[in-house]
Amino acid sequence: MGLSIGIVGLPNVGKSTTFNALTKTQNAEAANYPFCTIEPNKAIVAVPDIRLQELAKIVNPQRIQHSMIEFIDIAGLVKGASKGEGLGNQFLANIKESDMILHIVRCFEDSNITHVEGRIDPISDIEIIELELLFADMTTLQKRIEKIQKENKAKKGSSTMLLLAQEILQHLESNQPIKTFAKRDSEEFYMLNRELRFLTNKEVIYGANVNESDLAHDNEYVKKVRDYAIKNHSIAIKLCAKIEEEMIDMADDEKREFLESLGAKQSGLEQIIRTGFEKLGLISYFTAGVKEVRAWTIHKGDTAPVAAGVIHKDFEKGFIRAETIRYEDFIKYGGEQKAKEAGAMRIEGKDYVVQDGDIMHFRFNV
């Protein structure tokens, strides 16, 4: 299981620069004109987790394997994208499979970088993009309704699915995102969303892109974005895409010192991943052996067999027990054997709910 984040935004807001910085690649060309990204870009990035390094100091493994996160960058959207304006509408399908959306918003002034709307207004920018995502969902749903109607006509009847789809369409037509639809807990909605992957049902992180001078303190644009995020039950983070790109080749310690000198505590990547994990209810557990120290991503509340199944489905099917040590105890006692001798290793069964940071060894029989 990995986390997948689709990046959206208007042209020239720093979206491709952010992608370059987050992925430590130069696959997305950053240029001062709209639509410089004309192919969807995908990159797999290691999830930063200092606990892996601390475990490795004790275990001395052959390799360290982080959890992975996928970033998907698409062409900048413009007003009317859902109706064919610009190029962004061609790529919306590429973020349908993502778990959540990172919405990059321009919160800086720079006369050398043009704005597609001719002014700096982050809330208006957000509303343009979110309206296009809403229109895209409407188009997708209308096509599905037509298909259901044909199926019902052949069967000479109506269906619960059709009624629900029509309700959702009415909700969208009132300019409301699907995440505020009242019947999202129904089985029919689950099936419909699994098929259509509604864009306005996804969690959103607003990335307020600022100049270097505004990293230490929020400017008025950032304050507006934070207020908007709170109002819409979301989260806004602040980053400087240019600074993120400058830090690509820096060592971790050097990067930390550089950020602190600018008044920032975390990099954009760290903020995005931490927020993404929180919003989606994800946690990490570890396996630690001489061959590999590795992080595995699961959902908060997953039981031990489900966690084992992330490694291999056979582990879940043949699950017997999980030998479990808390991360803090593993570090405190200096490894598995000493933790076991101190009574810090627990034997957990099928009902055990895995905790963030657990070091686990699964026993199974297939």
C-alpha positions as a printed Julia matrix, in Angstrom:
366×3 Matrix{Float64}:
   0.0     0.0     0.0
   1.33    3.44   -0.9
   0.04    6.99   -0.83
  -0.75    8.63   -4.16
  -1.15   12.41   -4.48
  -2.33   14.25   -7.59
  -1.03   17.82   -7.99
  -3.38   20.43   -9.47
  -3.34   24.19   -9.91
  -3.52   27.02  -12.41
  -0.56   27.55  -14.77
   2.41   29.49  -13.34
   1.58   28.97   -9.66
   4.7    26.84   -9.02
   3.1    23.45   -9.58
   5.79   21.93  -11.78
   8.57   23.53   -9.72
   7.01   21.92   -6.65
   6.86   18.59   -8.44
  10.54   18.87   -9.39
  11.48   19.67   -5.82
   9.32   17.01   -4.17
  10.53   14.25   -6.45
  14.19   15.31   -6.72
  13.87   15.08  -10.5
  13.71   17.51  -13.38
  11.08   15.56  -15.28
   8.54   18.37  -15.16
   9.79   21.38  -17.09
   9.19   24.6   -15.17
   8.78   27.57  -17.49
   7.12   30.96  -17.48
   4.24   30.13  -19.76
   1.02   28.09  -19.48
   0.91   24.38  -20.35
   4.68   23.74  -20.12
   3.73   20.37  -18.62
   1.91   18.65  -21.46
   2.32   15.04  -20.34
   1.33   13.74  -16.93
   4.4    13.22  -14.77
   4.62   10.5   -12.18
   7.34    9.95   -9.64
   7.81    7.61   -6.71
   9.33    9.2    -3.61
  10.58    7.7    -0.35
   8.61    8.78    2.72
  11.02   10.48    5.15
  11.06    8.67    8.51
  13.97    9.17   10.88
  12.91    6.06   12.82
  14.26    3.87   10.01
  17.76    5.29   10.48
  17.55    4.76   14.25
  16.52    1.14   13.74
  19.31    0.63   11.22
  21.92    1.83   13.73
  20.94   -1.11   15.93
  20.22   -3.81   13.34
  22.89   -2.85   10.78
  20.86   -4.21    7.83
  22.02   -4.67    4.24
  19.48   -2.08    3.11
  16.83    0.35    4.33
  13.47    0.44    2.55
  11.16    3.42    3.09
   7.44    3.49    2.45
   6.78    5.04   -0.95
   4.54    7.86   -2.13
   3.52    8.6    -5.72
   3.15   12.15   -7.0
   1.2    12.79  -10.19
   1.65   16.17  -11.88
  -0.76   17.21  -14.64
  -0.92   20.2   -16.97
  -2.12   23.45  -15.41
  -5.9    23.79  -15.46
  -7.61   26.98  -16.62
 -11.14   28.32  -16.46
 -13.23   26.21  -18.83
 -10.88   23.21  -18.7
 -13.78   20.78  -18.23
 -15.26   22.11  -21.5
 -12.05   21.76  -23.45
 -10.25   25.04  -22.7
  -6.48   24.7   -22.38
  -4.95   21.26  -22.02
  -5.6    20.31  -18.4
  -8.93   18.6   -19.05
  -7.09   15.9   -21.0
  -5.24   14.85  -17.88
  -7.87   14.91  -15.14
  -8.3    11.18  -15.58
  -4.7    10.74  -14.48
  -5.49   11.94  -10.96
  -8.69    9.93  -10.56
  -6.72    7.03   -9.13
  -4.87    9.24   -6.63
  -5.78    9.04   -2.95
  -5.84   12.79   -2.44
  -5.15   16.11   -4.14
  -2.4    18.65   -3.52
  -3.73   22.01   -4.74
  -0.85   24.44   -5.3
  -1.95   28.07   -4.9
   0.11   31.13   -5.78
   0.61   33.32   -2.71
   3.41   35.55   -3.96
   3.82   38.57   -6.21
   6.4    38.59   -8.99
   6.09   40.81  -12.06
   8.44   38.49  -13.94
   6.03   35.56  -13.65
   2.75   36.06  -15.43
  -0.55   34.96  -13.92
  -3.02   33.36  -16.31
  -5.86   35.43  -14.79
  -3.83   38.64  -14.72
  -3.97   39.15  -10.94
  -2.95   37.52   -7.63
  -6.07   36.24   -5.86
  -5.55   32.81   -4.25
  -9.19   32.24   -3.27
 -10.4    33.0    -6.78
  -7.71   30.64   -8.11
  -8.89   27.89   -5.78
 -12.52   28.39   -6.8
 -11.63   28.18  -10.51
  -9.88   24.82  -10.06
 -12.52   23.38   -7.74
 -15.29   24.37  -10.14
 -13.49   22.55  -12.96
 -13.12   19.43  -10.8
 -16.84   19.67   -9.99
 -17.74   20.01  -13.68
 -15.55   17.0   -14.47
 -17.45   14.93  -11.89
 -20.76   16.08  -13.38
 -19.69   14.97  -16.86
 -18.54   11.58  -15.6
 -21.75   11.07  -13.6
 -24.05   12.12  -16.43
 -22.49    9.47  -18.67
 -22.95    6.84  -15.95
 -26.6     7.88  -15.44
 -27.29    7.45  -19.15
 -25.8     3.97  -19.0
 -27.86    3.02  -15.94
 -31.03    4.32  -17.61
 -30.39    2.13  -20.65
 -29.82   -0.88  -18.41
 -33.01   -0.15  -16.45
 -35.0     0.3   -19.65
 -33.93   -3.14  -20.79
 -35.0    -4.55  -17.42
 -38.19   -2.46  -17.43
 -37.65   -0.91  -14.02
 -35.78    1.65  -11.95
 -32.95    1.11   -9.5
 -31.62    2.44   -6.21
 -28.33    3.18   -7.97
 -30.05    5.42  -10.53
 -31.91    7.36   -7.84
 -28.7     7.87   -5.88
 -26.74    8.95   -8.97
 -29.43   11.5    -9.8
 -29.32   12.81   -6.22
 -25.56   13.22   -6.45
 -25.9    15.05   -9.77
 -28.39   17.49   -8.23
 -25.9    18.02   -5.38
 -23.14   18.83   -7.88
 -25.43   21.11   -9.88
 -25.92   23.18   -6.71
 -22.12   23.77   -6.76
 -21.49   21.43   -3.82
 -18.58   18.94   -3.88
 -19.36   15.28   -3.41
 -17.47   15.19   -0.1
 -20.43   17.13    1.41
 -23.05   14.7     0.02
 -25.11   13.25    2.89
 -25.35    9.63    1.71
 -21.65    8.84    1.28
 -21.9     5.96    3.76
 -24.3     3.93    1.62
 -23.24    0.78   -0.22
 -24.47    2.22   -3.52
 -22.3     5.31   -3.09
 -19.29    3.15   -2.28
 -19.78    1.17   -5.48
 -20.33    4.28   -7.59
 -17.28    6.05   -6.19
 -15.12    2.97   -6.61
 -16.06    2.95  -10.28
 -15.96    6.69  -11.06
 -13.38    7.9    -8.51
 -15.04   11.28   -7.98
 -12.51   14.12   -7.88
 -14.51   16.27   -5.46
 -14.75   13.39   -3.01
 -11.0    13.36   -2.45
  -9.23   14.93    0.5
  -7.39   18.14   -0.44
  -4.22   19.74    0.89
  -3.83   23.38   -0.11
  -0.18   24.23   -0.77
   0.36   27.97   -0.38
   3.43   28.72   -2.49
   5.27   31.79   -1.17
   8.48   33.71   -1.71
  11.5    32.98    0.48
  10.87   36.12    2.54
   7.41   34.87    3.59
   8.46   31.45    4.92
   8.86   32.69    8.49
   5.54   34.55    8.68
   2.22   34.18    6.85
   1.46   36.92    4.34
  -2.12   38.05    3.72
  -2.54   35.59    0.84
  -1.52   32.64    3.02
  -3.88   33.73    5.8
  -6.77   33.71    3.32
  -5.86   30.22    2.1
  -5.63   28.9     5.68
  -9.05   30.39    6.5
 -10.52   28.86    3.35
  -9.06   25.45    4.21
 -10.48   25.53    7.74
 -13.89   26.57    6.41
 -13.83   23.58    4.06
 -12.59   21.07    6.67
  -9.2    20.79    5.03
  -5.6    21.76    5.78
  -3.28   24.35    4.22
   0.49   24.11    4.33
   3.04   26.76    3.34
   6.01   26.07    1.13
   8.41   27.9    -1.16
   8.78   25.89   -4.35
  12.0    27.72   -5.3
  13.6    26.9    -1.94
  12.41   23.28   -2.13
  14.12   23.0    -5.51
  17.34   24.57   -4.17
  17.48   21.92   -1.43
  17.37   18.97   -3.84
  21.08   18.11   -3.49
  21.48   19.09    0.16
  22.23   16.53    2.87
  19.53   16.14    5.53
  21.48   18.05    8.22
  22.33   20.87    5.8
  18.71   21.05    4.67
  17.5    21.27    8.28
  19.9    24.11    9.08
  18.93   25.95    5.9
  15.22   25.71    6.69
  15.76   26.9    10.26
  17.71   29.91    8.98
  14.61   30.84    6.97
  12.25   30.36    9.89
  10.77   27.05    8.67
  10.61   23.83   10.69
   9.85   21.3     7.96
  10.32   20.99    4.22
   7.31   21.02    1.91
   7.67   17.28    1.29
   7.62   16.51    5.02
   4.55   18.69    5.55
   2.69   17.17    2.61
   3.39   13.58    3.63
   2.62   14.16    7.32
  -0.63   15.9     6.43
  -1.51   13.26    3.85
  -1.0    10.44    6.35
  -3.13   12.26    8.94
  -5.98   13.08    6.54
  -6.13    9.54    5.15
  -5.64    7.83    8.5
  -2.37    6.11    7.54
   0.37    4.85    9.87
   3.63    2.92    9.49
   4.89   -0.24   11.11
   8.36   -1.75   10.67
  10.08   -5.02   10.01
  13.72   -5.16   11.14
  16.2    -7.86   10.17
  19.8    -8.19    8.99
  18.71   -8.18    5.35
  16.36   -5.22    5.56
  14.85   -2.59    7.81
  11.59   -1.57    6.18
   8.54    0.64    6.72
   5.08   -0.56    5.71
   2.05    1.71    5.28
  -1.34    0.62    6.62
  -4.57    2.28    7.76
  -5.04    3.23   11.38
  -7.22    0.52   12.93
  -5.9    -2.33   10.76
  -5.44   -5.62   12.58
  -2.27   -7.7    12.59
  -3.42  -10.1     9.81
  -4.3    -7.16    7.54
  -0.9    -5.6     8.23
   0.78   -8.9     7.43
  -1.15   -9.04    4.15
   0.55   -5.82    3.02
   3.8    -7.79    2.89
   2.22  -10.81    1.18
  -1.35  -12.04    0.93
  -0.24  -15.5     2.12
   0.86  -13.92    5.4
  -2.71  -12.76    6.0
  -4.31  -16.05    4.95
  -2.05  -18.18    7.11
  -1.59  -15.74   10.0
  -0.8   -17.39   13.34
   0.6   -14.61   15.53
   2.66  -11.43   15.5
   5.73  -10.92   17.67
   5.54   -7.21   18.44
   7.83   -4.63   20.04
   7.06   -0.93   20.47
   9.52    1.3    18.61
  10.43    3.09   21.84
  11.21   -0.23   23.56
  13.25   -1.5    20.61
  15.41    1.63   20.79
  15.52    1.65   24.61
  16.74   -1.94   24.92
  18.96   -1.9    21.84
  17.3    -4.5    19.65
  14.99   -7.48   19.5
  16.86   -9.91   21.74
  17.36   -7.48   24.63
  13.79   -6.23   24.32
  12.62   -9.84   24.52
  14.77  -10.49   27.6
  13.29   -7.37   29.23
   9.76   -8.64   28.59
   9.02   -5.92   26.03
   8.14   -8.32   23.23
   4.43   -9.19   23.04
   2.69  -12.05   21.28
  -0.38  -10.66   19.53
  -3.22  -12.52   17.85
  -5.67  -11.88   15.03
  -7.59   -9.17   16.87
  -4.58   -6.99   17.66
  -4.84   -3.45   16.25
  -1.4    -2.43   14.96
   0.03    0.8    16.4
   2.19    3.36   14.6
   5.85    2.42   15.0
   5.33   -1.23   15.98
   8.22   -3.51   15.02
   6.6    -6.76   13.94
   7.59  -10.3    13.0
   4.78  -12.46   11.64
   4.37  -16.19   12.12
   2.19  -17.84    9.51
   1.4   -21.19    7.96
   0.32  -21.75    4.35
